[in-house]
Amino acid sequence: MTKAIVKCPDRFVETEIDGEVVLMDLESADFFSLTGPAFDVWQLIDGTRDKAAIVSSLAADYDAPDEAITPDVDAFLAEMVGACFLRGD
């Protein structure tokens, strides 16, 4: 993903409770619970950042190299694209 990552809010509803985001798929009624790094990634998806910006921000927050963060971010973004919660390239 090289363009800004964009949420598809018409596909889900979300609620934030005590450091957790709960997403409900409006089509299937499946729930996703986002905590820890997944929560952090989700919060960074604001329609202006691309994957590189998200990885860079997380790397700074977690004091880790981009290369250590990238595989987990890729996996999370792929899951969210697969759930149709994000627009993918």
C-alpha positions, -999 to +999 in steps of 0.1 A: +000+000+000+017+032-011-013+055-010-030+068+021-048+040+038-085+047+041-111+031+064-145+020+049-168+031+076-199+020+057-187-016+063-184-016+101-192+001+134-166+007+160-165+013+197-135+022+218-135+009+254-105+010+278-077+008+252-096-016+229-114-010+197-143-034+189-153-035+152-185-052+141-189-061+104-222-048+093-227-075+067-217-106+087-221-093+123-186-107+130-166-089+157-130-079+157-112-069+189-082-047+185-058-043+214-021-035+218-002-029+185-034-036+164-051-008+184-022+015+177-022+007+140-060+013+138-056+046+155-030+057+130-052+050+100-067+085+095-069+086+057-037+107+054-010+082+063+004+055+040+019+022+053+054+037+055+042+065+078+023+041+100+054+018+103+076+048+110+053+061+138+051+027+154+088+021+152+094+054+170+067+045+196+081+010+202+117+020+198+122-007+172+135-007+136+110-004+107+120-038+095+108-054+128+075-036+126+067-040+089+057-077+088+031-073+116+017-042+100+014-059+066-004-088+082-028-066+101-035-044+070-041-075+049-066-088+074-085-055+076-085-053+037-098-088+036-126-079+060-134-049+038-127-025+066-099-008+046-095+001+010-065-017-004-044-010-034 
